[in-house]
């Protein structure tokens, strides 16, 4: 949490309005100089190749199967699943942990995989939407989403379903209000929230973990 400015509106020590404006002007002038835009880009491209860190050998237990892979330390769990293991059910939405489209379960707990490094989950159990069904039989949450028509474009649906599975298992389904609160980390741009709540409530009742509305 940032510090509150001193009383009277004065700038913090070492930072003045004149200094901030001057620094901004210098930066703007540098960016407007001929060739200034191209040079940093070329430097960044060259730096990316040089900065590629050492690879790590990890094992992810994904959907009940041990998957061994070699990744750079900076690779996210999301990219490891999609790009290395070709499990594209987990979606890349905002890539900032804000939309929840990339939600997976790690050791039974919901995790936004775009904010988690793959090397941090070495040796752990990871469940993606591909791992919920048992053969041709859908998971109860998946069945409830279909029955309640709890999706429209479907992009957010995998993350919604994974979060709903955890929500039910955690017992946060005592009321519609509670469901909304514990599903609030997953955004639906199509606005199917009422149907999603209905689906979660149905799945909770089927599992014996639902409460009164």
C-alpha angles and dihedrals in degrees: 000000000000120000119258114250116259118271116278093037095276117156119254115266112284093017121086132170090244091052094049092049092047092051091049091051093051091050093049092049091051092051092049094052115109111272093008094118095049098046098060090046092054091046092050091050092051092044093052092060093045093045095055102129129219117288123246128213109225138168121219118190096217119184091340096312127104110235118189118200142158116233139164115255091249096058113114124226087245093057092043090056097043104034103028103031097027093229096145097168088094105079131219107222121151094352087216103086094255106107104041095221089127096054116143133162120253113189086343095306122112114249132180098233095201089067096044125082115228092228089059090062096049109146095008131123112255123188122194129182089267089064100055102078121076104219107300092345114097123220112262090250091053091049091050092050090053094045093048094041088234097172141051116179088014098217095118094037100094091053092043091052094048091049090046091053090054092043090057094044091049091053095238094139103093093122141357089259092054091048091052091050095050093043093047093103090070117075126206112196090192091060099237093147098125091053092045090053090049090051094050091048091050093049091048092052091049090052092046092244099104126111137200119299 
